Amino acid sequence: MDKAEKIQAPKGDIAVVNGVGIKKEDFTRELFAFEEQYANRGEKPDEKALSDMKKKVLEKMIETELLYQESVKNGFKVEDSTVDEQFNKFKGQFKNADEFNKELARVKLTEASLKNQIRQVMTIQQYINKEFVEKIKISDEEIKKFYETNLKDKIEKNLKQEKIQDEVGKFLDKLKEKSEVKRNL
C-alpha cells in the first residue's frame, strides 16, 4: 500500500494527493467524459469496463495532480493573461455565449473551473517541455534502427498482402473455370 492509499479521503474528496483533495464532483465530470466516448462509439460499458474506467480516471486525475504540484514546486506558472487568451480561443469556437454556456453546463464545468483546467494543463506542459522534451536526445543510430525495423515490418506486411491477393485471384480464376456463372448485365 503506497502513502496515498493510507490517507483517508475527506467527505467529498475521492482522493487526496499530498494534502490536496480531488473532489468527487471533478471525478464524476471526468468519468462522464469517458462514458461519453463510449456512447459516441455506440457502446455501453459493462460492470467490469465501468469499474476499470473508474480506476483509470482516478489514476489519471492523481497523476495530473502530482504533475501539477511538481510543476508549481519547481516554479512553473502560467500568467492570467495567457489563461484568458486560451479560454477566449476555446470560447470563440462557439456561435455565441449561449451555446458556450450550454456546453459548459453539459460537461458540468463553470468558467472558473475551465480556466483552472487550462492553467493546470498549461503549467504541466511547461514543466514537461523543460524537464523532459528539451533533455531527451535521440541518436542517429536509434533513428536508423527504428526506421529499419518499422520499414521492414511495413514492407513485409505489404508484400504479404499482395501475395495473398494474387493467390486469392488465382483461386477465384480456377473456381470460375470449374463453375457455371451466368451474368445478366
MDAnalysis code that builds the backbone (N, CA, C; Angstrom):
import MDAnalysis as mda
import numpy as np

u = mda.Universe.empty(555, n_residues=185, atom_resindex=np.repeat(np.arange(185), 3), trajectory=True)
u.add_TopologyAttr("name", ["N", "CA", "C"] * 185)
u.add_TopologyAttr("resid", np.arange(1, 186))
u.add_TopologyAttr("resname", ["MET", "ASP", "LYS", "ALA", "GLU", "LYS", "ILE", "GLN", "ALA", "PRO", "LYS", "GLY", "ASP", "ILE", "ALA", "VAL", "VAL", "ASN", "GLY", "VAL", "GLY", "ILE", "LYS", "LYS", "GLU", "ASP", "PHE", "THR", "ARG", "GLU", "LEU", "PHE", "ALA", "PHE", "GLU", "GLU", "GLN", "TYR", "ALA", "ASN", "ARG", "GLY", "GLU", "LYS", "PRO", "ASP", "GLU", "LYS", "ALA", "LEU", "SER", "ASP", "MET", "LYS", "LYS", "LYS", "VAL", "LEU", "GLU", "LYS", "MET", "ILE", "GLU", "THR", "GLU", "LEU", "LEU", "TYR", "GLN", "GLU", "SER", "VAL", "LYS", "ASN", "GLY", "PHE", "LYS", "VAL", "GLU", "ASP", "SER", "THR", "VAL", "ASP", "GLU", "GLN", "PHE", "ASN", "LYS", "PHE", "LYS", "GLY", "GLN", "PHE", "LYS", "ASN", "ALA", "ASP", "GLU", "PHE", "ASN", "LYS", "GLU", "LEU", "ALA", "ARG", "VAL", "LYS", "LEU", "THR", "GLU", "ALA", "SER", "LEU", "LYS", "ASN", "GLN", "ILE", "ARG", "GLN", "VAL", "MET", "THR", "ILE", "GLN", "GLN", "TYR", "ILE", "ASN", "LYS", "GLU", "PHE", "VAL", "GLU", "LYS", "ILE", "LYS", "ILE", "SER", "ASP", "GLU", "GLU", "ILE", "LYS", "LYS", "PHE", "TYR", "GLU", "THR", "ASN", "LEU", "LYS", "ASP", "LYS", "ILE", "GLU", "LYS", "ASN", "LEU", "LYS", "GLN", "GLU", "LYS", "ILE", "GLN", "ASP", "GLU", "VAL", "GLY", "LYS", "PHE", "LEU", "ASP", "LYS", "LEU", "LYS", "GLU", "LYS", "SER", "GLU", "VAL", "LYS", "ARG", "ASN", "LEU"])
u.atoms.positions = np.array([
    [0.858, -1.182, 0.000],
    [0.000, 0.000, 0.000],
    [0.898, 1.237, 0.000],
    [0.677, 2.144, -0.980],
    [1.512, 3.336, -1.010],
    [0.952, 4.418, -0.088],
    [1.763, 5.450, 0.095],
    [1.423, 6.505, 1.042],
    [0.063, 7.135, 0.746],
    [-0.256, 7.309, -0.533],
    [-1.525, 7.941, -0.901],
    [-2.719, 7.107, -0.467],
    [-2.575, 5.789, -0.484],
    [-3.696, 4.930, -0.116],
    [-3.940, 4.921, 1.393],
    [-2.936, 5.250, 2.185],
    [-3.070, 5.234, 3.640],
    [-3.916, 6.394, 4.147],
    [-3.913, 7.504, 3.405],
    [-4.664, 8.689, 3.823],
    [-6.120, 8.498, 3.432],
    [-7.001, 8.670, 4.382],
    [-8.435, 8.542, 4.102],
    [-8.932, 9.855, 3.506],
    [-9.614, 9.779, 2.388],
    [-10.122, 10.978, 1.726],
    [-11.265, 11.575, 2.533],
    [-11.225, 12.901, 2.762],
    [-12.329, 13.548, 3.461],
    [-13.609, 13.430, 2.645],
    [-14.730, 13.617, 3.327],
    [-16.019, 13.540, 2.644],
    [-16.028, 14.554, 1.496],
    [-16.479, 14.116, 0.347],
    [-16.491, 14.984, -0.824],
    [-15.257, 14.844, -1.685],
    [-14.188, 14.269, -1.135],
    [-12.972, 14.029, -1.906],
    [-12.883, 12.545, -2.224],
    [-12.535, 12.245, -3.457],
    [-12.395, 10.852, -3.872],
    [-10.968, 10.374, -3.641],
    [-10.040, 11.332, -3.514],
    [-8.643, 11.017, -3.219],
    [-7.979, 12.272, -2.673],
    [-6.840, 12.073, -2.028],
    [-6.044, 13.188, -1.522],
    [-4.618, 12.979, -2.005],
    [-4.055, 14.012, -2.626],
    [-2.699, 13.939, -3.156],
    [-1.866, 15.003, -2.454],
    [-0.975, 14.556, -1.569],
    [-0.130, 15.480, -0.801],
    [-0.958, 16.581, -0.138],
    [-2.078, 16.186, 0.430],
    [-2.926, 17.126, 1.149],
    [-3.940, 17.867, 0.292],
    [-3.878, 17.695, -1.010],
    [-4.824, 18.357, -1.914],
    [-5.884, 17.347, -2.323],
    [-7.135, 17.706, -2.059],
    [-8.233, 16.794, -2.362],
    [-8.628, 16.806, -3.827],
    [-8.987, 15.629, -4.303],
    [-9.600, 15.513, -5.625],
    [-11.088, 15.337, -5.363],
    [-11.842, 16.340, -5.743],
    [-13.274, 16.381, -5.444],
    [-14.041, 15.306, -6.208],
    [-15.025, 14.750, -5.520],
    [-15.870, 13.728, -6.137],
    [-16.580, 14.293, -7.365],
    [-16.986, 15.555, -7.307],
    [-17.677, 16.164, -8.451],
    [-16.751, 16.269, -9.664],
    [-15.452, 16.530, -9.422],
    [-14.492, 16.570, -10.529],
    [-14.308, 15.176, -11.120],
    [-14.249, 14.178, -10.242],
    [-14.133, 12.791, -10.684],
    [-15.352, 12.405, -11.526],
    [-16.531, 12.764, -11.054],
    [-17.771, 12.445, -11.771],
    [-17.769, 13.087, -13.153],
    [-17.290, 14.321, -13.230],
    [-17.224, 15.030, -14.510],
    [-16.255, 14.326, -15.468],
    [-15.092, 13.934, -14.962],
    [-14.114, 13.233, -15.801],
    [-14.652, 11.883, -16.251],
    [-15.321, 11.198, -15.347],
    [-15.906, 9.896, -15.672],
    [-16.972, 10.066, -16.759],
    [-17.758, 11.118, -16.648],
    [-18.782, 11.421, -17.648],
    [-18.153, 11.555, -19.035],
    [-16.999, 12.211, -19.111],
    [-16.319, 12.398, -20.398],
    [-15.921, 11.052, -20.999],
    [-15.432, 10.136, -20.160],
    [-15.063, 8.805, -20.645],
    [-16.293, 8.029, -21.087],
    [-17.362, 8.103, -20.303],
    [-18.601, 7.405, -20.664],
    [-19.154, 7.948, -21.979],
    [-18.999, 9.238, -22.184],
    [-19.477, 9.866, -23.409],
    [-18.708, 9.337, -24.623],
    [-17.418, 9.072, -24.445],
    [-16.629, 8.495, -25.537],
    [-17.185, 7.129, -25.930],
    [-17.535, 6.318, -24.947],
    [-18.160, 5.016, -25.215],
    [-19.462, 5.218, -25.986],
    [-20.288, 6.132, -25.496],
    [-21.595, 6.376, -26.112],
    [-21.441, 6.849, -27.557],
    [-20.438, 7.669, -27.818],
    [-20.205, 8.164, -29.177],
    [-19.831, 7.039, -30.135],
    [-19.289, 5.960, -29.596],
    [-18.957, 4.785, -30.411],
    [-20.118, 3.794, -30.435],
    [-21.222, 4.168, -29.800],
    [-22.390, 3.296, -29.763],
    [-22.240, 2.147, -28.789],
    [-21.376, 2.303, -27.804],
    [-21.128, 1.248, -26.827],
    [-21.627, 1.676, -25.457],
    [-21.924, 0.680, -24.649],
    [-22.275, 0.937, -23.257],
    [-21.388, 0.017, -22.421],
    [-20.573, 0.594, -21.523],
    [-19.653, -0.241, -20.755],
    [-20.393, -1.167, -19.790],
    [-19.909, -2.409, -19.693],
    [-20.474, -3.333, -18.711],
    [-19.875, -3.013, -17.339],
    [-20.258, -3.789, -16.330],
    [-19.810, -3.521, -14.950],
    [-18.285, -3.498, -14.836],
    [-17.622, -4.493, -15.435],
    [-16.158, -4.574, -15.342],
    [-15.509, -3.392, -16.057],
    [-15.999, -3.093, -17.251],
    [-15.443, -1.967, -18.003],
    [-15.641, -0.661, -17.242],
    [-16.803, -0.502, -16.609],
    [-17.078, 0.704, -15.832],
    [-16.151, 0.790, -14.621],
    [-15.941, -0.343, -13.960],
    [-15.036, -0.384, -12.812],
    [-13.607, -0.038, -13.239],
    [-13.171, -0.619, -14.356],
    [-11.834, -0.323, -14.883],
    [-11.722, 1.143, -15.275],
    [-12.787, 1.667, -15.878],
    [-12.813, 3.056, -16.298],
    [-12.671, 3.979, -15.085],
    [-13.384, 3.664, -14.009],
    [-13.305, 4.480, -12.793],
    [-11.882, 4.497, -12.250],
    [-11.243, 3.327, -12.233],
    [-9.859, 3.245, -11.741],
    [-8.917, 4.064, -12.621],
    [-9.096, 3.960, -13.939],
    [-8.237, 4.703, -14.867],
    [-8.434, 6.206, -14.714],
    [-9.687, 6.619, -14.594],
    [-9.983, 8.050, -14.445],
    [-9.354, 8.585, -13.165],
    [-9.529, 7.858, -12.069],
    [-8.956, 8.305, -10.803],
    [-7.433, 8.351, -10.890],
    [-6.839, 7.324, -11.473],
    [-5.377, 7.288, -11.595],
    [-4.884, 8.456, -12.444],
    [-5.587, 8.749, -13.526],
    [-5.226, 9.882, -14.391],
    [-5.308, 11.190, -13.609],
    [-6.350, 11.340, -12.796],
    [-6.512, 12.567, -12.013],
    [-5.413, 12.698, -10.960],
    [-5.044, 11.586, -10.343],
    [-3.959, 11.596, -9.351],
    [-2.650, 11.979, -10.030],
    [-2.373, 11.372, -11.175],
    [-1.136, 11.670, -11.903],
    [-1.092, 13.130, -12.348],
    [-2.226, 13.649, -12.794],
    [-2.294, 15.050, -13.208],
    [-2.009, 15.964, -12.025],
    [-2.613, 15.655, -10.876],
    [-2.380, 16.469, -9.680],
    [-0.919, 16.397, -9.250],
    [-0.327, 15.211, -9.298],
    [1.091, 15.067, -8.945],
    [1.973, 15.911, -9.868],
    [1.711, 15.842, -11.169],
    [2.495, 16.633, -12.122],
    [2.293, 18.126, -11.899],
    [1.064, 18.524, -11.614],
    [0.795, 19.936, -11.372],
    [1.540, 20.416, -10.125],
    [1.458, 19.637, -9.055],
    [2.157, 20.009, -7.822],
    [3.658, 20.115, -8.061],
    [4.211, 19.172, -8.795],
    [5.647, 19.189, -9.079],
    [6.009, 20.395, -9.942],
    [5.147, 20.724, -10.883],
    [5.370, 21.884, -11.752],
    [5.427, 23.168, -10.930],
    [4.437, 23.336, -10.067],
    [4.368, 24.537, -9.223],
    [5.568, 24.585, -8.280],
    [5.895, 23.435, -7.683],
    [7.034, 23.352, -6.762],
    [8.331, 23.788, -7.448],
    [8.426, 23.524, -8.743],
    [9.630, 23.879, -9.493],
    [9.538, 25.251, -10.156],
    [8.549, 26.039, -9.744],
    [8.475, 27.427, -10.175],
    [7.768, 27.684, -11.494],
    [7.109, 26.702, -12.022],
    [6.393, 26.910, -13.281],
    [5.020, 27.509, -12.989],
    [4.642, 28.492, -13.798],
    [3.316, 29.080, -13.638],
    [2.893, 29.705, -14.953],
    [1.607, 29.857, -15.093],
    [1.036, 30.446, -16.306],
    [0.327, 31.728, -15.900],
    [0.633, 32.790, -16.596],
    [0.040, 34.092, -16.298],
    [-1.461, 34.082, -16.590],
    [-2.187, 34.898, -15.835],
    [-3.637, 35.009, -16.031],
    [-3.977, 35.400, -17.469],
    [-3.178, 36.297, -18.039],
    [-3.452, 36.755, -19.409],
    [-3.345, 35.604, -20.411],
    [-2.410, 34.681, -20.176],
    [-2.246, 33.517, -21.058],
    [-3.427, 32.573, -20.913],
    [-3.871, 32.376, -19.675],
    [-5.043, 31.526, -19.428],
    [-6.264, 32.148, -20.098],
    [-6.433, 33.460, -19.925],
    [-7.577, 34.151, -20.530],
    [-7.552, 34.040, -22.053],
    [-6.361, 34.137, -22.625],
    [-6.223, 34.028, -24.079],
    [-6.689, 32.647, -24.558],
    [-6.247, 31.588, -23.884],
    [-6.660, 30.228, -24.251],
    [-8.158, 30.024, -24.019],
    [-8.633, 30.561, -22.923],
    [-10.063, 30.477, -22.606],
    [-10.884, 31.124, -23.722],
    [-10.465, 32.315, -24.142],
    [-11.197, 33.036, -25.184],
    [-11.126, 32.324, -26.536],
    [-9.993, 31.674, -26.821],
    [-9.889, 30.877, -28.051],
    [-10.910, 29.745, -28.018],
    [-10.996, 29.082, -26.882],
    [-11.955, 27.983, -26.740],
    [-13.379, 28.510, -26.876],
    [-13.649, 29.591, -26.169],
    [-14.991, 30.187, -26.190],
    [-15.358, 30.639, -27.602],
    [-14.374, 31.098, -28.350],
    [-14.592, 31.576, -29.711],
    [-14.990, 30.487, -30.692],
    [-14.855, 29.234, -30.299],
    [-15.242, 28.122, -31.171],
    [-16.763, 27.946, -31.225],
    [-17.473, 28.644, -30.362],
    [-18.928, 28.518, -30.292],
    [-19.582, 29.697, -31.003],
    [-20.803, 29.469, -31.496],
    [-21.528, 30.502, -32.240],
    [-21.761, 31.746, -31.405],
    [-22.114, 31.520, -30.124],
    [-22.431, 32.648, -29.251],
    [-22.240, 32.222, -27.795],
    [-22.404, 33.169, -26.899],
    [-22.201, 32.907, -25.468],
    [-23.177, 31.866, -24.942],
    [-24.392, 31.870, -25.470],
    [-25.397, 30.909, -25.013],
    [-24.972, 29.474, -25.338],
    [-24.477, 29.263, -26.558],
    [-24.001, 27.923, -26.955],
    [-22.826, 27.496, -26.072],
    [-21.935, 28.433, -25.804],
    [-20.782, 28.159, -24.947],
    [-21.239, 27.749, -23.548],
    [-22.172, 28.510, -22.987],
    [-22.665, 28.209, -21.638],
    [-23.404, 26.879, -21.581],
    [-24.135, 26.550, -22.656],
    [-24.811, 25.248, -22.716],
    [-23.793, 24.111, -22.699],
    [-22.705, 24.293, -23.442],
    [-21.670, 23.251, -23.472],
    [-21.002, 23.118, -22.103],
    [-20.723, 24.234, -21.456],
    [-20.151, 24.177, -20.104],
    [-21.084, 23.413, -19.169],
    [-22.366, 23.707, -19.247],
    [-23.344, 23.028, -18.388],
    [-23.404, 21.539, -18.718],
    [-23.357, 21.217, -20.007],
    [-23.434, 19.814, -20.422],
    [-22.269, 18.995, -19.861],
    [-21.075, 19.599, -19.861],
    [-19.901, 18.871, -19.359],
    [-19.625, 19.181, -17.886],
    [-20.575, 19.841, -17.261],
    [-20.533, 20.121, -15.818],
    [-19.307, 20.950, -15.410],
    [-19.058, 22.021, -16.172],
    [-17.964, 22.941, -15.872],
    [-18.516, 24.350, -15.691],
    [-17.767, 25.142, -14.952],
    [-18.036, 26.572, -14.869],
    [-16.888, 27.272, -15.592],
    [-17.040, 28.559, -15.842],
    [-15.937, 29.297, -16.463],
    [-14.692, 29.219, -15.584],
    [-14.881, 29.345, -14.274],
    [-13.743, 29.304, -13.346],
    [-13.059, 27.938, -13.366],
    [-13.854, 26.861, -13.366],
    [-13.234, 25.533, -13.361],
    [-12.551, 25.243, -14.694],
    [-13.102, 25.762, -15.786],
    [-12.449, 25.601, -17.086],
    [-11.116, 26.343, -17.100],
    [-11.111, 27.555, -16.569],
    [-9.857, 28.318, -16.502],
    [-8.830, 27.599, -15.631],
    [-9.282, 27.001, -14.530],
    [-8.361, 26.235, -13.680],
    [-7.773, 25.056, -14.437],
    [-8.614, 24.373, -15.216],
    [-8.116, 23.250, -16.018],
    [-7.095, 23.730, -17.042],
    [-7.395, 24.833, -17.694],
    [-6.466, 25.397, -18.682],
    [-5.138, 25.721, -18.013],
    [-5.195, 26.375, -16.855],
    [-3.974, 26.734, -16.128],
    [-3.178, 25.487, -15.762],
    [-3.866, 24.480, -15.256],
    [-3.198, 23.252, -14.836],
    [-2.514, 22.571, -16.023],
    [-3.240, 22.419, -17.114],
    [-2.687, 21.756, -18.300],
    [-1.486, 22.529, -18.845],
    [-1.602, 23.843, -18.929],
    [-0.507, 24.649, -19.477],
    [0.715, 24.639, -18.564],
    [0.491, 24.649, -17.261],
    [1.603, 24.605, -16.308],
    [2.334, 23.273, -16.418],
    [1.575, 22.194, -16.465],
    [2.173, 20.860, -16.607],
    [2.944, 20.776, -17.919],
    [2.372, 21.317, -18.993],
    [3.040, 21.251, -20.294],
    [4.361, 22.011, -20.273],
    [4.392, 23.169, -19.621],
    [5.651, 23.916, -19.476],
    [6.698, 23.052, -18.774],
    [6.280, 22.432, -17.692],
    [7.184, 21.590, -16.900],
    [7.708, 20.422, -17.732],
    [6.807, 19.718, -18.410],
    [7.212, 18.562, -19.221],
    [8.160, 19.001, -20.333],
    [7.851, 20.114, -20.979],
    [8.730, 20.608, -22.045],
    [10.137, 20.879, -21.521],
    [10.223, 21.549, -20.384],
    [11.532, 21.927, -19.833],
    [12.277, 20.729, -19.253],
    [11.587, 19.888, -18.524],
    [12.251, 18.801, -17.807],
    [12.434, 17.521, -18.620],
    [11.673, 17.356, -19.679],
    [11.753, 16.098, -20.434],
    [12.019, 16.329, -21.917],
    [11.141, 17.074, -22.580],
    [11.246, 17.233, -24.030],
    [12.603, 17.807, -24.420],
    [13.021, 18.871, -23.764],
    [14.280, 19.527, -24.111],
    [15.504, 18.682, -23.756],
    [15.365, 17.766, -22.815],
    [16.509, 16.972, -22.355],
    [16.683, 15.654, -23.104],
    [15.640, 15.201, -23.761],
    [15.723, 13.909, -24.434],
    [16.400, 14.088, -25.786],
    [17.459, 13.339, -25.972],
    [18.195, 13.352, -27.232],
    [18.093, 11.964, -27.844],
    [17.882, 11.924, -29.144],
    [17.787, 10.654, -29.854],
    [18.953, 10.585, -30.825],
    [19.707, 9.496, -30.718],
    [20.893, 9.347, -31.563],
    [20.503, 8.948, -32.981],
    [21.423, 9.200, -33.909],
    [21.201, 8.791, -35.293],
    [21.041, 7.279, -35.380],
    [21.772, 6.559, -34.540],
    [21.692, 5.094, -34.525],
    [20.293, 4.634, -34.105],
    [19.709, 5.288, -33.090],
    [18.350, 4.947, -32.657],
    [17.336, 5.207, -33.772],
    [17.507, 6.331, -34.454],
    [16.608, 6.678, -35.553],
    [16.717, 5.633, -36.656],
    [17.952, 5.293, -37.010],
    [18.192, 4.317, -38.079],
    [17.582, 2.964, -37.723],
    [17.814, 2.523, -36.493],
    [17.296, 1.221, -36.058],
    [15.763, 1.212, -36.082],
    [15.159, 2.270, -35.560],
    [13.697, 2.370, -35.542],
    [13.150, 2.365, -36.967],
    [13.775, 3.152, -37.830],
    [13.340, 3.256, -39.221],
    [13.427, 1.900, -39.912],
    [14.566, 1.245, -39.764],
    [14.763, -0.047, -40.423],
    [13.780, -1.089, -39.905],
    [13.575, -1.126, -38.604],
    [12.660, -2.101, -38.011],
    [11.237, -1.870, -38.494],
    [10.801, -0.638, -38.424],
    [9.426, -0.332, -38.811],
    [9.213, -0.410, -40.314],
    [10.217, 0.011, -41.068],
    [10.115, -0.066, -42.519],
    [10.058, -1.526, -42.953],
    [10.901, -2.352, -42.355],
    [10.926, -3.781, -42.681],
    [9.552, -4.403, -42.413],
    [8.984, -4.116, -41.255],
    [7.665, -4.657, -40.905],
    [6.603, -4.216, -41.906],
    [6.643, -2.939, -42.274],
    [5.645, -2.404, -43.201],
    [5.780, -3.055, -44.576],
    [7.012, -3.169, -45.062],
    [7.243, -3.792, -46.367],
    [6.794, -5.245, -46.343],
    [7.134, -5.943, -45.257],
    [6.744, -7.351, -45.133],
    [5.219, -7.501, -45.170],
    [4.513, -6.650, -44.447],
    [3.045, -6.705, -44.434],
    [2.471, -6.414, -45.817],
    [3.028, -5.396, -46.494],
    [2.540, -5.046, -47.832],
    [2.771, -6.177, -48.825],
    [3.975, -6.770, -48.798],
    [4.280, -7.873, -49.708],
    [3.378, -9.068, -49.438],
    [3.165, -9.358, -48.165],
    [2.303, -10.481, -47.801],
    [0.885, -10.238, -48.310],
    [0.392, -9.021, -48.146],
    [-0.952, -8.678, -48.605],
    [-1.057, -8.832, -50.121],
    [-0.020, -8.389, -50.846],
    [-0.019, -8.538, -52.306],
    [-0.048, -10.006, -52.706],
    [0.772, -10.829, -52.041],
    [0.812, -12.261, -52.353],
    [-0.528, -12.926, -52.048],
    [-1.139, -12.535, -50.949],
    [-2.451, -13.092, -50.595],
    [-3.457, -12.736, -51.686],
    [-3.449, -11.468, -52.115],
    [-4.379, -11.041, -53.164],
    [-4.132, -11.807, -54.461],
    [-2.853, -12.025, -54.815],
    [-2.523, -12.800, -56.017],
    [-3.053, -14.220, -55.909],
    [-2.814, -14.861, -54.767],
    [-3.254, -16.244, -54.575],
    [-4.780, -16.358, -54.596],
    [-5.444, -15.423, -53.948],
    [-6.910, -15.430, -53.949],
    [-7.417, -15.211, -55.376],
    [-6.766, -14.320, -56.117],
    [-7.142, -14.078, -57.512],
    [-7.003, -15.332, -58.363],
    [-5.879, -16.045, -58.208],
    [-5.664, -17.302, -58.946],
    [-6.728, -18.331, -58.562],
    [-7.004, -18.423, -57.281],
    [-8.003, -19.370, -56.792],
    [-9.376, -19.054, -57.394],
    [-9.728, -17.775, -57.422],
    [-11.012, -17.364, -57.997],
    [-11.076, -17.684, -59.489],
    [-9.961, -17.487, -60.199],
    [-9.926, -17.827, -61.623],
    [-10.223, -19.308, -61.822],
    [-9.622, -20.168, -60.998],
    [-9.854, -21.619, -61.081],
    [-11.313, -21.945, -60.762],
    [-11.846, -21.290, -59.729],
    [-13.247, -21.527, -59.374],
    [-14.177, -21.138, -60.518],
    [-13.878, -20.034, -61.174],
    [-14.702, -19.570, -62.288],
    [-14.665, -20.571, -63.438],
    [-13.464, -21.148, -63.686],
    [-13.323, -22.130, -64.762],
    [-14.170, -23.369, -64.480],
    [-14.240, -23.786, -63.227],
    [-14.967, -25.002, -62.834],
    [-16.466, -24.758, -62.654],
    [-16.841, -23.514, -62.538],
    [-18.223, -23.194, -62.183],
    [-18.997, -22.677, -63.378],
    [-20.303, -22.756, -63.240],
    [-21.182, -22.173, -64.247],
    [-21.640, -20.821, -63.720],
    [-21.249, -19.791, -64.411],
    [-21.578, -18.434, -63.980],
    [-22.385, -17.771, -65.086],
    [-23.523, -17.248, -64.746],
    [-24.380, -16.523, -65.685],
    [-24.406, -15.054, -65.293],
    [-24.091, -14.209, -66.235],
    [-24.138, -12.768, -65.970],
    [-25.305, -12.178, -66.749],
    [-26.073, -11.382, -66.112],
    [-27.234, -10.770, -66.757],
    [-27.079, -9.255, -66.880],
    [-25.912, -8.825, -67.098],
    [-25.647, -7.391, -67.179],
    [-25.557, -6.974, -68.621],
])
